[in-house]
Amino acid sequence: MMTRLLPAFCLFLLAAGALQAVLSQEPQDMQAPGIVQVSPPQLPHWDSFVLQSGVPETLLTVPAGSRFVLTDLWTMRHEEFQDHVISDKDRFWLERVLVESRKVAFDARMDEAPNPISWTTGISFGPGSRLVFQYEFAGEGKENWLRRIHFTGYFEKIRANS
């Protein structure tokens, strides 16, 4: 009796081993070389500011271990200046400021940019970066004019590669 069951049992073990080998294999196009990284969690952030013409304003400083991705930016009239005509020649820009460098991330005139400005991938600012925004009204006598700005984005935790 045992001799009759032995070939069937061996056949069962062989089939189970083959099935396990087939199930453990991934299709060739799904295998990724190296380490697979999952995107870090995102922490949304938004804020609003009132800006005076020609006066730079720090919107935020990116903390160590994070990066900030700016996704949207609106410029709006200030309620005290609703009757003042805003010129298409008004200029606004955003700079990334680090200890020893200052780089323009975005610069446009009002007639060159949509409102709101939405970036599909966003503009990324690394740890320690200060985001400095400035709005300048075109023409004489507008030095004390104000403008509202609203921006949205998100923070991501970053880690050093090991």
JOBELMO-V942898 format. One record per run of one state. SS is the DSSP state (a for helix, b for strand, c for the rest). FROM is the first residue (numbers start at 1). TO is the last residue. Records with the same first field share a line. If there is no record, write none. Layout:
SS: FROM-TO, FROM-TO
This chain:
c: 1-1, 25-27, 31-41, 53-56, 62-65, 78-78, 82-90, 98-101, 113-116, 126-129, 137-145, 158-162
a: 2-24, 28-30, 79-81, 110-112
b: 42-52, 57-61, 66-77, 91-97, 102-109, 117-125, 130-136, 146-157
